[in-house]
Amino acid sequence: MNIGFYEGASGLVAFQNEMNVVGNNIANSGTTGYKPTTTSFEDLLHYRMYVNSTEEPLQGTGTRNVSTGMDMTQQSLLSTEGDLDYAITGDGFFAVDNNGTTAYTRCGSFQAADDGTGKFYLADGEGHFVLNAQGGRIPLTRNVQMGRFEDVSKQIGVFQFQNPGSLTQLSDNLYAANTNSGQAVAATADVQVKNGYLEQSGTSLEDEMTNMIMAQRGFQMSARVLQANNEVEDTINNLRS
C-alpha cells in the first residue's frame, strides 16, 4: 500500500483523539478542581527514501498519540463560605472510598451522606465517602445554632504522589494510583485544607480553543493527504488499464 495512506490515516486518528481531549477539557471549564488532559505526539517508523543514496534521507510514516497526562497546576481558590466546601492549597489530593477501593480527587465540593443508620459523613458529589488519613470515614456534626456543619478540615486525609500527572483518570475528577504515578503518601505539612473554598477548573478556554483550531487543521490536512493519494492510485490504475 502507498505509504501516503498510512500517513493520512494515522493523522486522522491522532488529530481526532486530540479534538476529543480538547473538547472534554472545554466541557469541564466550570468543573471544580478539574485538571485538563494533555496529549503528546510522535512520528511513526521512519524508512530510507533512497536505498543507494549516500545520505539516505528519512521519511516518516505518519504520527500517533503516544501519551496523555494531566496538568496538575494549582488553580485559584474561590471563596464560597459553604460549610462543606473544601480546597487544597499545594500538591495534594483528597481520598474517597470508590466501591471498596481508594480513589483520589481535587474536587472538594462535598456533601453530607447518611450511612443508613442516621449518622452523617462527609462525601463527594457522587456519594463516595471522603477518607481521613487512616482510611476511615469522617463523621459530621451539625451546629444547630449556626445552622451549618462543623469544620472537619483537620480530619480530612490529604495525600501526594511522586508523579501526579500520570494518575489513571477514572472520570473527569476521580483518579487512581498506578506504577507511573507512585503510591499515595501522606501530604507534607505545607499542604493545607481550607474550609469555605473551592479550587477552580484548570481549563484555559483561550488555550483550548487554540488547540482545537490546530487539531482541526491537522485533521483537514490528513484528510487531504488521503484524498491526494487516492487520486494518485486512481490515475495509476487508469494508466495500467
NUVO-691781 format. One line per field, with one value per residue (C-alpha): residue number from 1; x, y, z; residue in one letter. Coordinates in steps of 0.2 Angstrom, whole numbers, m for minus. Each point is the difference from the previous one (the first is absolute). Layout:
N
num <- (NUM,...)
u <- (X,...)
v <- (Y,...)
w <- (Z,...)
residu <- (a,...)
This chain:
241
num <- (1,2,3,4,5,6,7,8,9,10,11,12,13,14,15,16,17,18,19,20,21,22,23,24,25,26,27,28,29,30,31,32,33,34,35,36,37,38,39,40,41,42,43,44,45,46,47,48,49,50,51,52,53,54,55,56,57,58,59,60,61,62,63,64,65,66,67,68,69,70,71,72,73,74,75,76,77,78,79,80,81,82,83,84,85,86,87,88,89,90,91,92,93,94,95,96,97,98,99,100,101,102,103,104,105,106,107,108,109,110,111,112,113,114,115,116,117,118,119,120,121,122,123,124,125,126,127,128,129,130,131,132,133,134,135,136,137,138,139,140,141,142,143,144,145,146,147,148,149,150,151,152,153,154,155,156,157,158,159,160,161,162,163,164,165,166,167,168,169,170,171,172,173,174,175,176,177,178,179,180,181,182,183,184,185,186,187,188,189,190,191,192,193,194,195,196,197,198,199,200,201,202,203,204,205,206,207,208,209,210,211,212,213,214,215,216,217,218,219,220,221,222,223,224,225,226,227,228,229,230,231,232,233,234,235,236,237,238,239,240,241)
u <- (0,6,8,m10,m16,8,6,m17,m10,12,m2,m19,0,13,m9,m17,7,7,m17,m9,12,m1,m19,m1,11,m11,m16,8,5,m12,4,7,18,0,18,1,6,15,6,17,4,14,5,m3,14,12,6,14,m6,15,8,16,2,15,m11,m15,m13,m14,m18,m13,m16,m11,m4,m8,m5,13,m6,m13,3,m8,5,0,4,m8,m15,m7,m12,m18,m7,m18,m2,m8,2,3,11,19,15,18,14,16,3,m12,m16,m15,m4,m17,m7,m4,m10,13,16,8,m1,6,m7,4,m19,m5,m18,m6,m17,m7,m4,m11,8,m17,1,m5,19,7,17,9,m2,4,m13,m1,m4,18,5,15,14,11,18,m3,m13,m15,m16,m1,m16,m9,m7,m13,1,m19,3,11,m11,15,12,16,16,9,15,12,m8,1,14,11,12,14,8,17,m7,m18,m2,1,m15,m13,m15,m16,m11,1,5,4,17,9,18,11,18,4,m8,7,m10,m9,10,m6,2,14,m4,0,m16,m15,m19,m11,m18,m12,10,0,14,m5,2,17,m7,5,m13,12,13,m12,m9,18,3,m16,3,17,m7,m14,13,11,m16,m4,18,0,m16,8,15,m12,m10,16,7,m17,0,18,m5,m15,11,13,m14,m7,17,2,m17)
v <- (0,18,7,15,m9,m4,17,7,m13,2,18,m1,m11,10,17,m7,m6,17,8,m12,5,18,m1,m8,13,14,m10,0,19,2,m16,3,m6,m7,m3,1,m15,3,m11,m2,m7,m9,m5,m18,m11,9,m9,4,9,m5,m16,4,18,4,12,m11,13,m6,1,m3,m11,11,5,m6,5,m8,6,10,8,14,17,0,19,7,12,14,m2,6,6,m8,0,m17,m11,m15,8,m4,4,m6,13,m9,m17,m12,m10,m5,m18,m8,m18,m5,m16,m8,7,17,13,18,17,19,4,5,4,m12,m5,m8,m19,m11,m17,m8,1,18,6,12,0,10,m5,6,5,m19,m6,m7,2,11,m8,6,m4,m17,m5,2,10,18,3,16,10,14,16,3,18,4,m10,m8,m15,2,2,m17,6,m7,m17,m1,m11,8,m10,3,m10,0,3,6,4,m18,m5,m11,10,m9,14,19,3,m17,m9,m16,m3,m11,m4,16,11,m9,m4,12,7,12,18,11,14,14,m8,7,m2,16,m1,12,m1,m9,m2,6,m10,0,1,16,3,11,m14,m14,10,2,m18,m5,11,m8,m17,3,7,m16,m11,10,m2,m19,m2,10,m12,m15,8,4,m17,m8,11,m5,m19,3,8,m14,m13,9,0,m18,m4)
w <- (0,m4,16,m2,5,17,2,m3,10,15,0,0,15,9,m3,4,17,3,m4,12,14,m3,m1,17,7,m6,6,18,0,14,10,17,2,m18,m7,m19,m10,m12,m14,m9,m17,m9,m17,m5,m7,m12,m16,m13,m15,m11,3,m9,5,10,11,0,6,12,m3,14,m2,10,18,15,18,11,17,10,16,11,4,19,3,15,m5,9,14,0,17,2,19,m2,15,m10,m13,2,m11,1,m1,m7,m8,8,m3,10,2,m2,1,m18,3,11,m8,3,m13,0,m4,0,1,17,m3,13,7,16,m4,12,2,3,19,2,1,m12,m8,m12,m18,m18,m13,m6,18,3,18,3,10,14,1,7,m14,11,m3,7,11,m1,14,m3,10,3,5,m15,m12,m8,2,11,m9,m3,m10,13,m1,m19,m7,m13,m11,m13,m14,m7,m18,2,m19,m4,11,m8,m4,6,m5,m2,18,7,m1,5,4,m12,m2,m9,12,16,15,11,15,13,m5,7,12,m12,m9,8,0,0,5,m10,m16,m17,m12,m17,m16,m8,m18,m9,m14,m10,0,m4,m14,m8,2,m8,m15,m2,2,m13,m12,2,m3,m16,m6,4,m10,m15,1,m1,m15,m9,1,m5,m16,m3,1,m11,m13,1,m2,m15,m8,2,m7)
residu <- (m,n,i,g,f,y,e,g,a,s,g,l,v,a,f,q,n,e,m,n,v,v,g,n,n,i,a,n,s,g,t,t,g,y,k,p,t,t,t,s,f,e,d,l,l,h,y,r,m,y,v,n,s,t,e,e,p,l,q,g,t,g,t,r,n,v,s,t,g,m,d,m,t,q,q,s,l,l,s,t,e,g,d,l,d,y,a,i,t,g,d,g,f,f,a,v,d,n,n,g,t,t,a,y,t,r,c,g,s,f,q,a,a,d,d,g,t,g,k,f,y,l,a,d,g,e,g,h,f,v,l,n,a,q,g,g,r,i,p,l,t,r,n,v,q,m,g,r,f,e,d,v,s,k,q,i,g,v,f,q,f,q,n,p,g,s,l,t,q,l,s,d,n,l,y,a,a,n,t,n,s,g,q,a,v,a,a,t,a,d,v,q,v,k,n,g,y,l,e,q,s,g,t,s,l,e,d,e,m,t,n,m,i,m,a,q,r,g,f,q,m,s,a,r,v,l,q,a,n,n,e,v,e,d,t,i,n,n,l,r,s)
